[in-house]
Amino acid sequence: MNRNSVLLILALQMFAGKTLLAQGIQASPTRPSASDNAYLTAPGWLELEAGLALTDNGWTLPTLLKFATLERLEFGFLMNGLLDRFDAPRGTETEVGDPGGQAKYQFLNDTWGAVAGVARVDFLGGGDTRLTAYSVLSYQHTAFQMDLTLGGSDVDLGSNRAETFFYAIAFSPKLQGKTGGYLELFGEQSDGASAFSLDVGLTRPISPRLVADIAFAFGLTDDAADWVLQVGFTGTLVNLKSGG
């Protein structure tokens, strides 16, 4: 890990530490589950999702910075890993992940739930790009929330293309205490491979604008990762319109 990367991580932590304890608005986390939800960040507010994901092959720091310009439209800047450390043929390597951007539009928001669509582009190494589009349905029941995500991605590898279809469904019981939880099934299909996994997680509000999370996923098929452990947070940082 180089010196500039360490300074960047420390700067993000210091900025979050100064602003996340303010009250008045609730964070809208979508991590650490594989599924999304159909809800947006509060209009005008900048929100940060960040964490650490551990696998048997290394670790990564997934990061998403979100900003809702209007009531139904949200933009995001993301890194599939702010930093990635993984095993390679030449030994263990650490590098900055691939950047990307996304737009999320909420088509419907009612008492029973919400519907949204997301378009995303990731800029991969070597000038390649990955385009992703998916829809999200969030259903509100008196006892639980259900989030259903369906979509696909297309990777342009010059003369080759790789297409992937993915899906996820998550159930989050509405518990009496502050701690929340969810159970999720998710998978993807690509080039004859079929990955299917089970994910369980817990979330805990530290304040209305800061939510901590932890999750563990384990693969149910040979093509899925054996296991993934994630810890992180979602924090609503600052209102860019008012400066507060």
Backbone hydrogen bonds, N-H to C=O, Kabsch-Sander energy under -0.5 kcal/mol:
donor,donor_aa,acceptor,acceptor_aa,energy
6,V,2,N,-1.8
7,L,3,R,-2.2
8,L,4,N,-2.0
9,I,5,S,-2.2
10,L,6,V,-2.3
11,A,7,L,-2.2
12,L,8,L,-2.1
13,Q,9,I,-2.1
14,M,10,L,-2.4
15,F,11,A,-2.3
16,A,12,L,-2.5
17,G,13,Q,-2.4
18,K,14,M,-1.5
19,T,15,F,-1.1
20,L,16,A,-2.5
22,A,19,T,-1.1
27,A,208,P,-2.5
44,G,68,A,-3.3
45,W,42,A,-2.2
46,L,238,V,-2.7
47,E,66,K,-2.8
48,L,235,G,-3.0
49,E,64,L,-3.1
50,A,233,F,-2.2
51,G,62,P,-1.3
52,L,231,V,-3.2
53,A,60,T,-2.8
54,L,229,L,-3.2
55,T,58,G,-2.8
56,D,227,W,-0.5
58,G,55,T,-1.1
59,W,85,R,-2.5
60,T,53,A,-2.0
61,L,83,L,-1.6
63,T,79,M,-2.2
64,L,49,E,-2.8
65,L,77,F,-3.1
66,K,47,E,-3.3
66,K,64,L,-0.5
67,F,75,F,-2.7
68,A,45,W,-0.9
69,T,67,F,-0.7
69,T,73,L,-0.8
70,L,73,L,-1.4
74,E,104,K,-2.5
75,F,67,F,-3.0
76,G,102,Q,-2.4
77,F,65,L,-2.6
78,L,100,G,-2.1
79,M,63,T,-2.6
80,N,98,D,-1.7
82,L,61,L,-4.0
84,D,95,E,-3.1
85,R,59,W,-3.2
86,F,93,E,-2.2
87,D,57,N,-1.8
88,A,91,G,-1.0
91,G,88,A,-2.1
93,E,86,F,-2.7
95,E,84,D,-2.5
97,G,81,G,-1.7
100,G,78,L,-1.8
101,G,121,V,-2.2
102,Q,76,G,-2.3
103,A,119,A,-2.5
104,K,74,E,-3.1
105,Y,117,G,-2.6
106,Q,72,R,-2.7
107,F,105,Y,-0.8
107,F,115,V,-1.5
108,L,115,V,-1.8
110,D,113,G,-3.4
113,G,110,D,-0.6
114,A,138,S,-2.2
115,V,108,L,-2.1
116,A,136,V,-2.2
117,G,105,Y,-2.4
118,V,134,Y,-2.7
119,A,103,A,-2.3
120,R,132,T,-2.9
121,V,101,G,-2.6
122,D,130,R,-2.5
123,F,99,P,-2.9
124,L,122,D,-0.9
124,L,128,D,-2.1
127,G,124,L,-0.9
128,D,125,G,-0.9
129,T,156,D,-0.8
130,R,122,D,-2.4
131,L,154,D,-2.8
132,T,120,R,-2.8
133,A,152,G,-2.3
134,Y,118,V,-2.1
135,S,150,L,-2.7
136,V,116,A,-2.8
137,L,148,L,-2.4
138,S,114,A,-2.8
139,Y,146,M,-3.0
140,Q,112,W,-3.7
141,H,139,Y,-0.6
141,H,144,F,-2.9
145,Q,172,S,-2.2
146,M,139,Y,-2.6
147,D,170,A,-2.3
148,L,137,L,-2.9
149,T,168,A,-2.9
150,L,135,S,-2.0
151,G,166,F,-2.2
152,G,133,A,-2.3
153,S,164,T,-2.5
154,D,131,L,-2.7
155,V,162,A,-2.9
156,D,129,T,-2.7
156,D,154,D,-0.5
157,L,155,V,-0.8
157,L,160,N,-2.7
159,S,157,L,-0.8
160,N,157,L,-1.0
162,A,155,V,-1.8
164,T,153,S,-2.5
165,F,189,Q,-2.4
166,F,151,G,-2.5
167,Y,187,G,-2.2
168,A,149,T,-2.1
169,I,185,L,-2.4
170,A,147,D,-2.4
171,F,183,L,-2.8
172,S,145,Q,-2.9
174,K,143,A,-2.6
175,L,173,P,-1.2
180,G,203,T,-3.0
181,G,173,P,-0.5
182,Y,201,G,-1.8
183,L,171,F,-2.2
184,E,199,D,-2.7
185,L,169,I,-2.2
186,F,197,S,-2.1
187,G,167,Y,-2.5
188,E,195,A,-2.1
189,Q,165,F,-2.9
190,S,193,A,-2.2
193,A,190,S,-2.9
195,A,188,E,-2.5
197,S,186,F,-3.1
198,L,218,F,-2.1
199,D,184,E,-2.8
200,V,216,F,-2.3
201,G,182,Y,-1.9
202,L,214,I,-3.0
203,T,180,G,-2.5
204,R,212,A,-2.7
206,I,210,L,-2.8
207,S,210,L,-1.8
210,L,207,S,-1.5
211,V,234,T,-2.7
212,A,204,R,-2.6
213,D,232,G,-2.2
214,I,202,L,-2.2
215,A,230,Q,-2.5
216,F,200,V,-2.8
217,A,228,V,-2.8
218,F,198,L,-2.3
219,G,225,A,-0.8
219,G,226,D,-1.2
220,L,196,F,-3.5
221,T,196,F,-0.9
223,D,194,S,-0.6
224,A,221,T,-1.1
228,V,217,A,-2.4
229,L,54,L,-2.4
230,Q,215,A,-2.8
231,V,52,L,-2.1
232,G,213,D,-1.9
233,F,50,A,-2.7
234,T,211,V,-2.4
235,G,48,L,-2.9
236,T,209,R,-2.4
237,L,46,L,-2.9
237,L,235,G,-0.7
238,V,46,L,-0.8
240,L,44,G,-2.2
240,L,238,V,-0.8
241,K,44,G,-0.7
243,G,239,N,-2.7
244,G,239,N,-0.6
